[in-house]
Amino acid sequence: MVKSMTGFGREHIVANGREIIVEIRSVNHRYYEFNSRTPRAYGYLDEKLKTFLKSGISRGKVEVSVSIYNQEGTDAEIELNKPVAKGYLDALRNAADELDLDDDLVLSNIIRLPDVFTVVKKTEDEEVIWNEVKAVAQTALDRFVEMRTVEGVKMYEDISGRLDYIEETVGRIEAHQPSVAQSYSDKLYAKIMETLGSAELDGIDKQRVLTEVAIFADKVAIDEETVRLRSHISQFRELIKSDEPVGRKLDFLVQEVNREVNTIGSKANDLTITKMVVDLKAEIEKIREQIQNIE
C-alpha cells in the first residue's frame, strides 16, 4: 500500500542517567532531504541519523530533532587535587609548629578549603551514545512510518475511487463514439440537401460521400487512446497496492493518462465527449495532487 510523505513520530526515554528525546517529521519533497537539530556536543550524530533514517524513508523533506539531557551529577567525576591538598596540609602543620598549636587536623578540615576537589566532566563514549539514540530513533521511526501508512490508506481509497470514475467515463466515451461518425454523416447529407435540394440528391456520388464519412470516422477514432488509457489505469491500480516507494512512477504515469485524455479531447469533435473529457481532466488533476504527497 502506498505511503504518504507527511508524517510525525516521537519517542522519549530516560535510561543510564540520560533523558533522550527524538522527533521525526516530514513533508513532501521530490527527493530525500534531511535536516537535523542536535545539541552542539553531539553533532557527530547528524550523519549517523541521516544514514539510519534513509533505510526507512525514501522520499520527503525530513526534519529530526534530538534532545539529550544528562541527569545532574551523572556526567561528572570529582577528583582530589592532591598537590593542593598536600600544600594546605603542609602549610597548616608548619603554622601549628611555628605558633605552638596542637595538630588537630582531620579530613573535614581539608575538604572545606578551596580547590581541594575538582569537578571533571566525563568523556562520553560516542558509540554508546549513538546506540542509545538509535534505539530511541527506531521507535520514533516506527511511529512515523505508521502515521505515513495510515495516511497512505486514505490516499489509496481516494485514488481508487477516482480511477473507477475515470474507467466508467472511458466506457461511456467508447459507447458514444460510434454515433459521432453517424452524426457527421447525417449532417453532411443535410448540408448537401440544403445546398442542392432533394431533387438533385440522387445524382450525387454516394460512394464519395461514404468515403468522406470514412475519412472523418478515421480522423476522430479514439480506440487506440482508450486502449492505452485502460492499460495505464490498470498499471496505476497495481502501483498503488505496492509497499515499495512508487511516487515517481505514479507521477510519470499520471502524465501519460493526461496525455491520452487530451488526445481524445482534441480528436473527439463532439460536444458530449468534450464534456466528459473535461470531467476526466478534473479527476486526473485531483489524482495528481494526491500523488505529490506519495512516497
C-alpha positions as a LaTeX table, in Angstrom:
\begin{tabular}{lrrr}
\hline
Residue & $x$ (\AA) & $y$ (\AA) & $z$ (\AA) \\
\hline
Met1 & 0.00 & 0.00 & 0.00 \\
Val2 & 1.27 & 3.47 & $-0.82$ \\
Lys3 & 2.54 & 5.72 & 1.98 \\
Ser4 & 2.19 & 9.44 & 2.46 \\
Met5 & 5.29 & 11.62 & 2.59 \\
Thr6 & 3.77 & 13.54 & 5.51 \\
Gly7 & 4.42 & 12.00 & 8.90 \\
Phe8 & 5.42 & 12.51 & 12.51 \\
Gly9 & 6.99 & 10.23 & 15.12 \\
Arg10 & 8.29 & 10.87 & 18.64 \\
Glu11 & 9.93 & 8.82 & 21.38 \\
His12 & 11.21 & 9.78 & 24.82 \\
Ile13 & 13.16 & 7.64 & 27.32 \\
Val14 & 15.19 & 8.09 & 30.49 \\
Ala15 & 17.93 & 5.50 & 30.93 \\
Asn16 & 21.54 & 5.23 & 32.06 \\
Gly17 & 21.43 & 8.68 & 33.58 \\
Arg18 & 20.28 & 10.33 & 30.35 \\
Glu19 & 16.98 & 11.65 & 29.03 \\
Ile20 & 16.76 & 11.31 & 25.23 \\
Ile21 & 14.01 & 12.72 & 23.01 \\
Val22 & 13.82 & 12.12 & 19.26 \\
Glu23 & 11.21 & 13.69 & 16.98 \\
Ile24 & 10.88 & 12.97 & 13.25 \\
Arg25 & 8.62 & 14.91 & 10.93 \\
Ser26 & 8.40 & 15.25 & 7.15 \\
Val27 & 6.55 & 16.91 & 4.30 \\
Asn28 & 6.50 & 16.11 & 0.60 \\
His29 & 9.65 & 16.60 & $-1.47$ \\
Arg30 & 10.86 & 15.17 & $-4.74$ \\
Tyr31 & 13.90 & 13.55 & $-3.12$ \\
Tyr32 & 15.17 & 12.59 & 0.34 \\
Glu33 & 16.21 & 15.82 & 2.05 \\
Phe34 & 17.49 & 15.60 & 5.62 \\
Asn35 & 17.84 & 18.30 & 8.25 \\
Ser36 & 18.61 & 17.76 & 11.92 \\
Arg37 & 18.86 & 19.66 & 15.16 \\
Thr38 & 21.14 & 18.07 & 17.74 \\
Pro39 & 22.98 & 19.52 & 20.77 \\
Arg40 & 26.30 & 21.05 & 19.78 \\
Ala41 & 28.27 & 18.48 & 21.77 \\
Tyr42 & 26.55 & 15.67 & 19.83 \\
Gly43 & 26.99 & 16.96 & 16.27 \\
Tyr44 & 28.51 & 13.64 & 15.23 \\
Leu45 & 25.00 & 12.15 & 15.43 \\
Asp46 & 23.77 & 14.11 & 12.39 \\
Glu47 & 25.35 & 11.99 & 9.68 \\
Lys48 & 24.58 & 8.76 & 11.52 \\
Leu49 & 20.90 & 9.71 & 11.79 \\
Lys50 & 20.75 & 10.71 & 8.12 \\
Thr51 & 22.00 & 7.29 & 7.02 \\
Phe52 & 19.93 & 5.40 & 9.58 \\
Leu53 & 16.62 & 7.08 & 8.68 \\
Lys54 & 17.19 & 6.73 & 4.95 \\
Ser55 & 16.74 & 2.99 & 5.38 \\
Gly56 & 13.09 & 3.62 & 6.26 \\
Ile57 & 12.36 & 6.85 & 4.34 \\
Ser58 & 12.99 & 7.10 & 0.61 \\
Arg59 & 11.42 & 10.49 & $-0.17$ \\
Gly60 & 10.39 & 13.62 & 1.69 \\
Lys61 & 11.81 & 16.65 & 3.43 \\
Val62 & 12.73 & 15.11 & 6.78 \\
Glu63 & 13.46 & 17.10 & 9.92 \\
Val64 & 14.84 & 15.38 & 13.02 \\
Ser65 & 15.17 & 16.92 & 16.45 \\
Val66 & 17.31 & 15.25 & 19.14 \\
Ser67 & 17.49 & 16.40 & 22.76 \\
Ile68 & 19.87 & 14.82 & 25.28 \\
Tyr69 & 19.83 & 15.76 & 28.95 \\
Asn70 & 22.28 & 14.25 & 31.42 \\
Gln71 & 20.83 & 13.85 & 34.90 \\
Glu72 & 22.54 & 16.08 & 37.47 \\
Gly73 & 25.89 & 14.72 & 38.52 \\
Thr74 & 25.93 & 11.69 & 36.25 \\
Asp75 & 28.12 & 13.35 & 33.64 \\
Ala76 & 30.83 & 14.49 & 36.06 \\
Glu77 & 33.56 & 12.99 & 38.25 \\
Ile78 & 35.01 & 14.51 & 41.44 \\
Glu79 & 38.79 & 14.32 & 41.65 \\
Leu80 & 41.02 & 15.13 & 44.61 \\
Asn81 & 43.62 & 17.77 & 43.77 \\
Lys82 & 46.41 & 16.09 & 45.71 \\
Pro83 & 49.09 & 18.79 & 45.28 \\
Val84 & 46.72 & 21.49 & 46.53 \\
Ala85 & 45.54 & 19.33 & 49.45 \\
Lys86 & 49.14 & 18.49 & 50.40 \\
Gly87 & 50.09 & 22.16 & 50.15 \\
Tyr88 & 47.28 & 23.12 & 52.52 \\
Leu89 & 48.26 & 20.30 & 54.91 \\
Asp90 & 51.95 & 21.26 & 54.97 \\
Ala91 & 51.14 & 24.95 & 55.46 \\
Leu92 & 48.76 & 24.26 & 58.31 \\
Arg93 & 51.20 & 21.96 & 60.09 \\
Asn94 & 54.03 & 24.46 & 59.68 \\
Ala95 & 51.79 & 27.14 & 61.10 \\
Ala96 & 50.91 & 24.88 & 64.03 \\
Asp97 & 54.62 & 24.28 & 64.76 \\
Glu98 & 55.53 & 27.95 & 64.48 \\
Leu99 & 52.62 & 29.08 & 66.65 \\
Asp100 & 52.99 & 26.16 & 69.04 \\
Leu101 & 49.47 & 24.89 & 68.38 \\
Asp102 & 48.06 & 21.42 & 68.68 \\
Asp103 & 47.98 & 19.47 & 65.43 \\
Asp104 & 44.32 & 18.50 & 65.43 \\
Leu105 & 43.86 & 18.46 & 61.65 \\
Val106 & 41.31 & 15.97 & 60.29 \\
Leu107 & 39.96 & 15.30 & 56.81 \\
Ser108 & 36.92 & 17.52 & 57.38 \\
Asn109 & 39.24 & 20.48 & 57.86 \\
Ile110 & 40.87 & 19.90 & 54.49 \\
Ile111 & 37.82 & 19.30 & 52.28 \\
Arg112 & 36.37 & 22.69 & 53.16 \\
Leu113 & 39.34 & 24.51 & 51.67 \\
Pro114 & 39.11 & 25.95 & 48.10 \\
Asp115 & 40.24 & 23.93 & 45.08 \\
Val116 & 40.89 & 20.75 & 47.03 \\
Phe117 & 38.41 & 18.94 & 44.81 \\
Thr118 & 37.99 & 19.38 & 41.05 \\
Val119 & 34.84 & 18.61 & 39.07 \\
Val120 & 35.80 & 16.92 & 35.79 \\
Lys121 & 33.24 & 16.28 & 33.04 \\
Lys122 & 33.23 & 12.66 & 31.96 \\
Thr123 & 34.38 & 11.78 & 28.46 \\
Glu124 & 31.36 & 10.14 & 26.85 \\
Asp125 & 31.74 & 7.15 & 24.57 \\
Glu126 & 30.31 & 8.24 & 21.20 \\
Glu127 & 29.37 & 4.69 & 20.24 \\
Val128 & 27.43 & 4.20 & 23.48 \\
Ile129 & 25.57 & 7.49 & 22.96 \\
Trp130 & 24.79 & 6.61 & 19.35 \\
Asn131 & 23.40 & 3.19 & 20.26 \\
Glu132 & 21.13 & 4.78 & 22.85 \\
Val133 & 19.94 & 7.48 & 20.45 \\
Lys134 & 19.48 & 4.93 & 17.65 \\
Ala135 & 17.19 & 2.82 & 19.84 \\
Val136 & 15.04 & 5.87 & 20.56 \\
Ala137 & 15.13 & 6.93 & 16.90 \\
Gln138 & 14.00 & 3.45 & 15.82 \\
Thr139 & 10.83 & 3.69 & 17.90 \\
Ala140 & 10.19 & 7.22 & 16.66 \\
Leu141 & 10.71 & 5.98 & 13.08 \\
Asp142 & 8.25 & 3.11 & 13.60 \\
Arg143 & 5.59 & 5.58 & 14.73 \\
Phe144 & 6.48 & 7.92 & 11.90 \\
Val145 & 6.07 & 5.14 & 9.30 \\
Glu146 & 2.82 & 4.03 & 10.94 \\
Met147 & 1.38 & 7.52 & 10.52 \\
Arg148 & 2.52 & 7.61 & 6.90 \\
Thr149 & 0.87 & 4.25 & 6.31 \\
Val150 & $-2.46$ & 5.39 & 7.79 \\
Glu151 & $-2.40$ & 8.46 & 5.55 \\
Gly152 & $-1.46$ & 6.22 & 2.63 \\
Val153 & $-4.59$ & 4.10 & 3.10 \\
Lys154 & $-6.76$ & 7.20 & 2.82 \\
Met155 & $-4.93$ & 8.26 & $-0.32$ \\
Tyr156 & $-5.25$ & 4.76 & $-1.79$ \\
Glu157 & $-9.00$ & 4.78 & $-1.26$ \\
Asp158 & $-9.39$ & 8.24 & $-2.75$ \\
Ile159 & $-7.31$ & 7.45 & $-5.84$ \\
Ser160 & $-9.03$ & 4.07 & $-6.33$ \\
Gly161 & $-12.42$ & 5.77 & $-6.36$ \\
Arg162 & $-11.25$ & 8.31 & $-8.91$ \\
Leu163 & $-9.79$ & 5.58 & $-11.12$ \\
Asp164 & $-13.15$ & 3.83 & $-11.02$ \\
Tyr165 & $-14.84$ & 7.01 & $-12.18$ \\
Ile166 & $-12.28$ & 7.53 & $-14.97$ \\
Glu167 & $-12.73$ & 3.95 & $-16.16$ \\
Glu168 & $-16.52$ & 4.29 & $-16.17$ \\
Thr169 & $-16.29$ & 7.56 & $-18.09$ \\
Val170 & $-13.97$ & 5.98 & $-20.67$ \\
Gly171 & $-16.62$ & 3.28 & $-21.12$ \\
Arg172 & $-19.27$ & 5.94 & $-21.78$ \\
Ile173 & $-16.98$ & 7.65 & $-24.29$ \\
Glu174 & $-16.40$ & 4.35 & $-26.11$ \\
Ala175 & $-20.14$ & 3.66 & $-26.20$ \\
His176 & $-20.88$ & 7.12 & $-27.56$ \\
Gln177 & $-18.06$ & 7.21 & $-30.13$ \\
Pro178 & $-19.87$ & 5.30 & $-32.99$ \\
Ser179 & $-22.61$ & 7.90 & $-33.00$ \\
Val180 & $-20.08$ & 10.65 & $-33.79$ \\
Ala181 & $-19.45$ & 9.39 & $-37.34$ \\
Gln182 & $-23.17$ & 8.77 & $-37.88$ \\
Ser183 & $-23.95$ & 12.29 & $-36.73$ \\
Tyr184 & $-21.35$ & 13.65 & $-39.14$ \\
Ser185 & $-22.88$ & 11.61 & $-41.98$ \\
Asp186 & $-26.37$ & 12.90 & $-41.21$ \\
Lys187 & $-25.15$ & 16.49 & $-41.08$ \\
Leu188 & $-23.25$ & 16.04 & $-44.33$ \\
Tyr189 & $-26.35$ & 14.76 & $-46.15$ \\
Ala190 & $-28.44$ & 17.52 & $-44.61$ \\
Lys191 & $-25.97$ & 20.13 & $-45.79$ \\
Ile192 & $-25.98$ & 18.70 & $-49.33$ \\
Met193 & $-29.78$ & 18.70 & $-49.40$ \\
Glu194 & $-29.84$ & 22.25 & $-48.15$ \\
Thr195 & $-27.40$ & 23.29 & $-50.85$ \\
Leu196 & $-28.60$ & 21.27 & $-53.84$ \\
Gly197 & $-32.13$ & 20.35 & $-52.98$ \\
Ser198 & $-33.62$ & 16.87 & $-52.66$ \\
Ala199 & $-34.27$ & 16.64 & $-56.42$ \\
Glu200 & $-30.56$ & 16.60 & $-57.16$ \\
Leu201 & $-29.55$ & 14.34 & $-54.27$ \\
Asp202 & $-29.84$ & 11.18 & $-56.35$ \\
Gly203 & $-27.23$ & 12.50 & $-58.73$ \\
Ile204 & $-24.56$ & 12.76 & $-56.06$ \\
Asp205 & $-21.82$ & 10.18 & $-55.98$ \\
Lys206 & $-22.85$ & 8.40 & $-52.77$ \\
Gln207 & $-19.60$ & 6.47 & $-52.69$ \\
Arg208 & $-17.73$ & 9.75 & $-52.44$ \\
Val209 & $-19.94$ & 10.78 & $-49.53$ \\
Leu210 & $-19.29$ & 7.45 & $-47.82$ \\
Thr211 & $-15.57$ & 7.91 & $-48.40$ \\
Glu212 & $-15.74$ & 11.36 & $-46.82$ \\
Val213 & $-17.57$ & 9.91 & $-43.82$ \\
Ala214 & $-14.99$ & 7.09 & $-43.53$ \\
Ile215 & $-12.13$ & 9.60 & $-43.57$ \\
Phe216 & $-13.86$ & 11.61 & $-40.86$ \\
Ala217 & $-14.50$ & 8.48 & $-38.78$ \\
Asp218 & $-10.83$ & 7.53 & $-39.01$ \\
Lys219 & $-9.80$ & 11.03 & $-38.04$ \\
Val220 & $-11.92$ & 11.04 & $-34.88$ \\
Ala221 & $-11.25$ & 7.40 & $-33.95$ \\
Ile222 & $-10.04$ & 7.12 & $-30.35$ \\
Asp223 & $-9.79$ & 3.34 & $-30.00$ \\
Glu224 & $-6.01$ & 3.36 & $-29.56$ \\
Glu225 & $-6.20$ & 6.11 & $-26.94$ \\
Thr226 & $-8.89$ & 4.38 & $-24.87$ \\
Val227 & $-6.99$ & 1.06 & $-25.01$ \\
Arg228 & $-3.82$ & 2.75 & $-23.76$ \\
Leu229 & $-5.81$ & 4.67 & $-21.17$ \\
Arg230 & $-7.27$ & 1.47 & $-19.77$ \\
Ser231 & $-3.78$ & $-0.04$ & $-19.69$ \\
His232 & $-2.47$ & 2.97 & $-17.74$ \\
Ile233 & $-5.34$ & 2.69 & $-15.27$ \\
Ser234 & $-4.52$ & $-0.99$ & $-14.73$ \\
Gln235 & $-0.87$ & $-0.12$ & $-14.06$ \\
Phe236 & $-1.99$ & 2.62 & $-11.70$ \\
Arg237 & $-4.02$ & 0.15 & $-9.65$ \\
Glu238 & $-1.06$ & $-2.21$ & $-9.34$ \\
Leu239 & 1.34 & 0.53 & $-8.29$ \\
Ile240 & $-0.85$ & 1.98 & $-5.53$ \\
Lys241 & $-1.09$ & $-1.50$ & $-3.99$ \\
Ser242 & 2.69 & $-1.75$ & $-3.75$ \\
Asp243 & 4.56 & $-1.46$ & $-0.45$ \\
Glu244 & 7.55 & $-0.02$ & $-2.30$ \\
Pro245 & 8.05 & 3.72 & $-2.92$ \\
Val246 & 6.17 & 4.40 & $-6.17$ \\
Gly247 & 5.59 & 8.16 & $-6.11$ \\
Arg248 & 7.88 & 8.91 & $-9.04$ \\
Lys249 & 6.40 & 6.14 & $-11.18$ \\
Leu250 & 2.89 & 7.38 & $-10.44$ \\
Asp251 & 3.92 & 10.91 & $-11.34$ \\
Phe252 & 5.09 & 9.70 & $-14.76$ \\
Leu253 & 2.00 & 7.53 & $-15.25$ \\
Val254 & $-0.46$ & 10.33 & $-14.46$ \\
Gln255 & 1.22 & 12.40 & $-17.18$ \\
Glu256 & 0.60 & 9.57 & $-19.65$ \\
Val257 & $-3.05$ & 9.30 & $-18.57$ \\
Asn258 & $-3.46$ & 13.04 & $-19.03$ \\
Arg259 & $-1.82$ & 12.86 & $-22.47$ \\
Glu260 & $-4.29$ & 10.21 & $-23.68$ \\
Val261 & $-7.27$ & 12.17 & $-22.36$ \\
Asn262 & $-6.03$ & 15.33 & $-24.08$ \\
Thr263 & $-5.71$ & 13.42 & $-27.35$ \\
Ile264 & $-9.25$ & 12.08 & $-27.00$ \\
Gly265 & $-10.48$ & 15.62 & $-26.39$ \\
Ser266 & $-8.67$ & 17.02 & $-29.43$ \\
Lys267 & $-9.91$ & 14.24 & $-31.75$ \\
Ala268 & $-13.46$ & 13.87 & $-30.47$ \\
Asn269 & $-15.13$ & 16.68 & $-32.41$ \\
Asp270 & $-18.19$ & 16.03 & $-30.30$ \\
Leu271 & $-19.70$ & 18.15 & $-27.52$ \\
Thr272 & $-20.78$ & 15.17 & $-25.39$ \\
Ile273 & $-17.30$ & 13.64 & $-25.42$ \\
Thr274 & $-15.74$ & 17.05 & $-24.80$ \\
Lys275 & $-17.79$ & 17.45 & $-21.63$ \\
Met276 & $-16.73$ & 14.01 & $-20.44$ \\
Val277 & $-13.08$ & 14.85 & $-21.18$ \\
Val278 & $-13.40$ & 17.96 & $-19.01$ \\
Asp279 & $-14.67$ & 15.75 & $-16.16$ \\
Leu280 & $-11.78$ & 13.33 & $-16.69$ \\
Lys281 & $-9.21$ & 16.12 & $-16.56$ \\
Ala282 & $-10.68$ & 17.35 & $-13.27$ \\
Glu283 & $-10.31$ & 13.86 & $-11.76$ \\
Ile284 & $-6.79$ & 13.49 & $-13.11$ \\
Glu285 & $-5.79$ & 16.79 & $-11.52$ \\
Lys286 & $-7.12$ & 15.62 & $-8.14$ \\
Ile287 & $-5.13$ & 12.40 & $-8.51$ \\
Arg288 & $-2.04$ & 14.43 & $-9.41$ \\
Glu289 & $-2.44$ & 16.45 & $-6.20$ \\
Gln290 & $-2.57$ & 13.25 & $-4.18$ \\
Ile291 & 0.45 & 11.81 & $-5.94$ \\
Gln292 & 2.54 & 14.84 & $-4.96$ \\
Asn293 & 2.40 & 13.52 & $-1.39$ \\
Ile294 & 3.03 & 9.83 & $-2.09$ \\
Glu295 & 6.43 & 8.40 & $-1.14$ \\
\hline
\end{tabular}
